[in-house]
Amino acid sequence: MDIINWKDRPYVEVDAMDSYKAIDREAERKYGSVVKAAEISNRDYGYRFQKFEATRKMQPPPSAFMHIVLGFLVVRKLGTSEQYETWMPDHVFEELYARDTSSAV
C-alpha cells in the first residue's frame, strides 16, 4: 500500500489496502483465505468506526482511552454478504496472516 497521509489513514478504502493470505488454517476456515488490511492504531480504528458503523459491517473498536497500540484494520470474508471490518493488534495479525505476493484480490 502506498503511504497515506496520516489524517486519511483511518478512512482508507478497502480497494487501497494490501492483500494478505491466511497462514493459520482456522483463520482461513472461519474468515476466508485472503483478507485486506492496513496498519492503523486502535484509536484510528475508533475514528473509522464512528464514521462508517452506520453503513458498513464492523466490529466495535477496542479501548484506546489509556493505551494507543499499533495494529491492523482487517477486512474479512471478502466479497461475500458477510464481509466485515475489525481491528487486531499487530502481533496477533502477524500470527494469522502474511502479505499476499500473488495477483491482487
Z-matrix of the N, CA and C atoms (Angstrom, degrees):
N
C 1 1.444
C 2 1.520 1 108.16
N 3 1.310 2 116.89 1 136.70
C 4 1.452 3 120.89 2 176.41
C 5 1.524 4 109.21 3 -65.18
N 6 1.312 5 115.80 4 158.28
C 7 1.463 6 119.49 5 178.29
C 8 1.522 7 108.40 6 -68.14
N 9 1.327 8 114.82 7 132.47
C 10 1.458 9 121.80 8 -177.99
C 11 1.518 10 108.14 9 -108.15
N 12 1.315 11 116.27 10 141.59
C 13 1.448 12 121.09 11 173.99
C 14 1.516 13 108.82 12 -51.42
N 15 1.319 14 118.52 13 132.68
C 16 1.467 15 121.28 14 -174.06
C 17 1.515 16 112.37 15 -58.20
N 18 1.331 17 119.05 16 -29.43
C 19 1.468 18 120.82 17 179.16
C 20 1.526 19 111.49 18 -71.26
N 21 1.328 20 117.57 19 -27.54
C 22 1.470 21 122.09 20 -178.90
C 23 1.525 22 112.67 21 -92.74
N 24 1.306 23 118.07 22 -12.68
C 25 1.462 24 122.09 23 -173.27
C 26 1.536 25 113.64 24 -53.60
N 27 1.334 26 119.83 25 -44.49
C 28 1.472 27 117.94 26 -179.76
C 29 1.530 28 113.43 27 -64.12
N 30 1.313 29 116.82 28 -18.13
C 31 1.467 30 120.46 29 -173.33
C 32 1.527 31 113.27 30 -108.99
N 33 1.326 32 116.95 31 17.34
C 34 1.459 33 121.61 32 179.94
C 35 1.532 34 109.64 33 -56.49
N 36 1.316 35 116.44 34 139.50
C 37 1.459 36 121.39 35 178.39
C 38 1.530 37 110.36 36 -79.24
N 39 1.297 38 116.27 37 150.40
C 40 1.461 39 122.13 38 -177.31
C 41 1.527 40 111.04 39 -55.96
N 42 1.313 41 117.80 40 -42.31
C 43 1.467 42 121.13 41 -178.79
C 44 1.522 43 113.30 42 -62.23
N 45 1.323 44 117.79 43 -22.55
C 46 1.463 45 121.27 44 -179.33
C 47 1.525 46 112.40 45 -88.94
N 48 1.322 47 117.62 46 -7.35
C 49 1.466 48 121.48 47 -179.19
C 50 1.521 49 110.92 48 -80.47
N 51 1.327 50 115.90 49 155.80
C 52 1.456 51 121.61 50 175.59
C 53 1.525 52 110.34 51 -76.19
N 54 1.316 53 115.90 52 154.20
C 55 1.463 54 121.97 53 175.98
C 56 1.525 55 109.41 54 -93.70
N 57 1.329 56 115.52 55 141.69
C 58 1.460 57 122.73 56 177.86
C 59 1.520 58 108.55 57 -131.49
N 60 1.338 59 115.39 58 142.62
C 61 1.465 60 121.17 59 177.39
C 62 1.520 61 109.49 60 -98.58
N 63 1.324 62 114.93 61 143.90
C 64 1.461 63 119.68 62 175.82
C 65 1.525 64 109.03 63 -70.14
N 66 1.320 65 117.12 64 131.60
C 67 1.462 66 121.97 65 174.33
C 68 1.529 67 109.87 66 -108.19
N 69 1.311 68 115.55 67 -5.68
C 70 1.460 69 122.41 68 177.16
C 71 1.536 70 107.55 69 -105.68
N 72 1.327 71 116.91 70 122.94
C 73 1.473 72 120.85 71 -175.32
C 74 1.525 73 112.80 72 -61.32
N 75 1.307 74 117.31 73 -38.04
C 76 1.461 75 120.13 74 -179.90
C 77 1.526 76 110.93 75 -67.20
N 78 1.331 77 117.15 76 -42.52
C 79 1.467 78 120.91 77 176.44
C 80 1.526 79 110.14 78 -62.04
N 81 1.321 80 117.24 79 -41.21
C 82 1.467 81 120.99 80 179.10
C 83 1.523 82 110.73 81 -62.59
N 84 1.323 83 116.97 82 -43.83
C 85 1.464 84 121.15 83 -179.75
C 86 1.529 85 111.77 84 -64.13
N 87 1.322 86 116.43 85 -42.18
C 88 1.459 87 120.47 86 -174.79
C 89 1.526 88 113.74 87 -81.85
N 90 1.346 89 117.39 88 -34.28
C 91 1.459 90 119.65 89 -168.89
C 92 1.519 91 115.30 90 -122.72
N 93 1.339 92 117.74 91 -1.90
C 94 1.452 93 121.30 92 -178.98
C 95 1.518 94 111.51 93 103.79
N 96 1.323 95 115.50 94 157.41
C 97 1.464 96 119.65 95 -176.21
C 98 1.519 97 113.11 96 -77.21
N 99 1.333 98 117.49 97 -22.06
C 100 1.461 99 121.37 98 -179.12
C 101 1.527 100 108.87 99 -130.82
N 102 1.332 101 115.15 100 138.38
C 103 1.459 102 121.97 101 174.48
C 104 1.519 103 108.12 102 -127.06
N 105 1.307 104 116.41 103 163.07
C 106 1.463 105 122.57 104 169.97
C 107 1.520 106 106.13 105 -104.44
N 108 1.330 107 117.35 106 143.77
C 109 1.456 108 119.53 107 -178.21
C 110 1.528 109 111.18 108 -153.24
N 111 1.337 110 114.14 109 154.96
C 112 1.460 111 122.37 110 175.28
C 113 1.519 112 107.87 111 -144.31
N 114 1.318 113 116.35 112 140.88
C 115 1.456 114 120.47 113 -179.78
C 116 1.524 115 109.69 114 -76.80
N 117 1.331 116 116.21 115 119.37
C 118 1.462 117 122.15 116 174.92
C 119 1.532 118 108.08 117 -146.76
N 120 1.309 119 116.51 118 163.98
C 121 1.463 120 120.62 119 179.10
C 122 1.528 121 110.78 120 -82.45
N 123 1.315 122 115.32 121 164.67
C 124 1.458 123 119.87 122 176.05
C 125 1.535 124 110.70 123 -62.02
N 126 1.322 125 117.87 124 -35.03
C 127 1.468 126 120.35 125 178.05
C 128 1.526 127 110.71 126 -66.86
N 129 1.333 128 117.05 127 -42.62
C 130 1.471 129 119.81 128 177.61
C 131 1.523 130 111.21 129 -62.24
N 132 1.340 131 116.76 130 -37.79
C 133 1.459 132 118.93 131 176.54
C 134 1.530 133 109.90 132 -63.38
N 135 1.310 134 117.78 133 -35.31
C 136 1.464 135 121.03 134 175.79
C 137 1.520 136 111.50 135 -60.95
N 138 1.337 137 117.28 136 -41.97
C 139 1.471 138 120.75 137 176.44
C 140 1.522 139 110.32 138 -62.69
N 141 1.333 140 116.14 139 -43.44
C 142 1.473 141 120.65 140 179.03
C 143 1.525 142 110.28 141 -61.11
N 144 1.324 143 116.42 142 -43.88
C 145 1.463 144 121.33 143 -179.81
C 146 1.525 145 110.42 144 -59.88
N 147 1.324 146 117.84 145 -44.85
C 148 1.457 147 121.00 146 179.35
C 149 1.525 148 111.65 147 -59.86
N 150 1.324 149 117.11 148 -37.80
C 151 1.461 150 121.15 149 -176.99
C 152 1.527 151 112.40 150 -78.19
N 153 1.343 152 118.38 151 -38.03
C 154 1.460 153 120.78 152 -169.36
C 155 1.521 154 116.36 153 -111.85
N 156 1.326 155 119.75 154 -5.55
C 157 1.468 156 120.37 155 -173.29
C 158 1.527 157 113.57 156 -57.93
N 159 1.318 158 118.01 157 -29.14
C 160 1.463 159 120.70 158 -178.74
C 161 1.528 160 112.54 159 -75.72
N 162 1.337 161 116.93 160 -20.42
C 163 1.464 162 119.70 161 -174.74
C 164 1.526 163 114.55 162 -117.42
N 165 1.330 164 117.45 163 -5.81
C 166 1.464 165 121.30 164 -178.69
C 167 1.517 166 109.98 165 -134.32
N 168 1.322 167 115.67 166 154.71
C 169 1.464 168 120.07 167 171.87
C 170 1.522 169 107.02 168 -79.69
N 171 1.339 170 115.38 169 121.71
C 172 1.464 171 120.23 170 -177.02
C 173 1.516 172 109.73 171 -144.11
N 174 1.326 173 115.55 172 144.43
C 175 1.452 174 120.75 173 170.49
C 176 1.529 175 107.18 174 -80.53
N 177 1.330 176 118.37 175 144.86
C 178 1.472 177 120.18 176 178.47
C 179 1.526 178 110.96 177 -60.59
N 180 1.325 179 116.39 178 150.21
C 181 1.470 180 119.62 179 -179.05
C 182 1.519 181 112.12 180 -74.45
N 183 1.344 182 116.34 181 153.77
C 184 1.464 183 119.94 182 173.04
C 185 1.530 184 108.88 183 -74.14
N 186 1.275 185 116.69 184 165.94
C 187 1.458 186 121.67 185 178.76
C 188 1.523 187 110.32 186 -63.13
N 189 1.321 188 115.39 187 138.75
C 190 1.459 189 120.50 188 174.71
C 191 1.525 190 109.20 189 -131.13
N 192 1.320 191 116.43 190 17.31
C 193 1.458 192 120.70 191 -177.56
C 194 1.527 193 111.12 192 -65.28
N 195 1.321 194 116.57 193 -49.97
C 196 1.463 195 120.32 194 -176.05
C 197 1.531 196 113.36 195 -96.62
N 198 1.330 197 116.45 196 -38.69
C 199 1.462 198 119.82 197 -173.76
C 200 1.525 199 110.11 198 -127.95
N 201 1.319 200 114.96 199 129.11
C 202 1.454 201 120.95 200 174.08
C 203 1.520 202 106.37 201 -101.81
N 204 1.345 203 115.30 202 124.82
C 205 1.453 204 121.40 203 -172.92
C 206 1.527 205 109.40 204 -126.63
N 207 1.330 206 116.90 205 137.56
C 208 1.459 207 119.65 206 173.78
C 209 1.516 208 109.76 207 -74.10
N 210 1.300 209 114.89 208 148.05
C 211 1.454 210 121.28 209 178.36
C 212 1.506 211 108.83 210 -169.57
N 213 1.329 212 115.52 211 -153.14
C 214 1.452 213 120.48 212 -175.92
C 215 1.524 214 111.84 213 -131.91
N 216 1.312 215 114.69 214 134.46
C 217 1.451 216 122.35 215 164.31
C 218 1.520 217 104.38 216 -77.83
N 219 1.328 218 118.26 217 125.61
C 220 1.460 219 122.04 218 -175.09
C 221 1.525 220 109.10 219 -125.81
N 222 1.329 221 115.92 220 130.79
C 223 1.463 222 121.65 221 175.41
C 224 1.519 223 106.77 222 -107.17
N 225 1.331 224 115.19 223 115.43
C 226 1.465 225 122.10 224 -175.23
C 227 1.516 226 110.82 225 -108.44
N 228 1.334 227 114.67 226 163.67
C 229 1.473 228 123.25 227 -179.88
C 230 1.528 229 110.44 228 54.99
N 231 1.326 230 113.96 229 47.07
C 232 1.470 231 122.11 230 -176.68
C 233 1.522 232 112.54 231 -53.21
N 234 1.314 233 114.74 232 137.81
C 235 1.453 234 121.08 233 173.40
C 236 1.511 235 115.53 234 71.51
N 237 1.332 236 117.77 235 11.40
C 238 1.460 237 120.55 236 178.32
C 239 1.525 238 109.05 237 -114.79
N 240 1.316 239 115.68 238 169.10
C 241 1.463 240 119.46 239 176.66
C 242 1.521 241 111.68 240 -69.46
N 243 1.329 242 117.05 241 -11.67
C 244 1.463 243 122.04 242 179.59
C 245 1.533 244 112.92 243 -98.37
N 246 1.328 245 117.70 244 7.01
C 247 1.469 246 120.80 245 -179.40
C 248 1.521 247 109.87 246 -55.53
N 249 1.345 248 115.51 247 136.88
C 250 1.458 249 119.63 248 178.34
C 251 1.518 250 110.33 249 -151.82
N 252 1.333 251 115.09 250 165.10
C 253 1.452 252 122.53 251 179.03
C 254 1.521 253 109.78 252 -110.56
N 255 1.328 254 115.08 253 145.98
C 256 1.453 255 121.41 254 176.30
C 257 1.520 256 108.19 255 -148.71
N 258 1.312 257 116.80 256 174.80
C 259 1.463 258 122.30 257 176.42
C 260 1.515 259 107.89 258 -128.40
N 261 1.328 260 116.49 259 144.02
C 262 1.460 261 120.20 260 174.87
C 263 1.521 262 109.99 261 -145.34
N 264 1.333 263 116.21 262 150.34
C 265 1.471 264 119.94 263 177.84
C 266 1.524 265 110.51 264 -60.32
N 267 1.322 266 116.20 265 150.95
C 268 1.468 267 120.00 266 -175.97
C 269 1.520 268 113.04 267 -58.59
N 270 1.332 269 118.94 268 -39.63
C 271 1.467 270 119.56 269 -177.65
C 272 1.527 271 112.06 270 -66.46
N 273 1.318 272 118.03 271 -31.83
C 274 1.465 273 121.58 272 176.31
C 275 1.530 274 109.58 273 -72.03
N 276 1.318 275 116.21 274 -46.72
C 277 1.467 276 121.18 275 179.30
C 278 1.526 277 110.71 276 -56.48
N 279 1.320 278 117.04 277 -46.05
C 280 1.462 279 121.49 278 -176.34
C 281 1.532 280 113.07 279 -67.98
N 282 1.322 281 118.44 280 -19.53
C 283 1.468 282 121.50 281 173.76
C 284 1.529 283 111.65 282 -78.88
N 285 1.329 284 116.55 283 -21.97
C 286 1.465 285 121.05 284 -174.74
C 287 1.522 286 114.41 285 -104.45
N 288 1.338 287 117.82 286 -27.35
C 289 1.471 288 121.19 287 -170.73
C 290 1.514 289 112.27 288 -136.34
N 291 1.344 290 115.43 289 151.97
C 292 1.461 291 123.44 290 173.12
C 293 1.519 292 107.91 291 -133.80
N 294 1.317 293 116.03 292 148.77
C 295 1.480 294 120.90 293 -177.96
C 296 1.534 295 109.49 294 -54.81
N 297 1.311 296 115.78 295 134.47
C 298 1.462 297 122.47 296 178.90
C 299 1.521 298 108.14 297 -85.66
N 300 1.319 299 116.01 298 111.73
C 301 1.464 300 120.18 299 -178.81
C 302 1.518 301 112.94 300 -94.83
N 303 1.338 302 116.62 301 0.13
C 304 1.463 303 120.02 302 176.75
C 305 1.520 304 109.24 303 -83.51
N 306 1.298 305 118.24 304 -166.48
C 307 1.458 306 121.89 305 -177.62
C 308 1.518 307 111.51 306 -58.59
N 309 1.334 308 116.13 307 151.73
C 310 1.463 309 122.59 308 -178.78
C 311 1.512 310 111.17 309 -65.85
N 312 1.355 311 114.87 310 149.31
C 313 1.470 312 121.67 311 178.38
C 314 1.496 313 109.33 312 -96.17
